[in-house]
Amino acid sequence: MNAADANGKVVVLNEMPAESRNTLVAHLVERSFCSGQALMLQGDASDGCYFLTKGWVRVELAAQDQGKRLLLG
């Protein structure tokens, strides 16, 4: 993804100074996920930061003491 694409797709980047934005954009990798596919699972080590450019995600948290899943958004 280049700086022009990122600026159009990731609005928060528009607020960054150009030099910082260009450094970050140089490390971005555009990925696609299928409906229902997990981006990450609770307890996984962090491996990056995700910017959602289209679609939506569901965030769930396992409530271990209740044996339920909490829908966060």
Buried (B, 14 or more C-beta within 10 A) or exposed (E): BEBEEBBEBBEEBEEBEEEEBBEBBEEBEEEEEEEEEEEEEEEEEEEEEEEEBEEEEEEBEEEEEEEEEEEEE
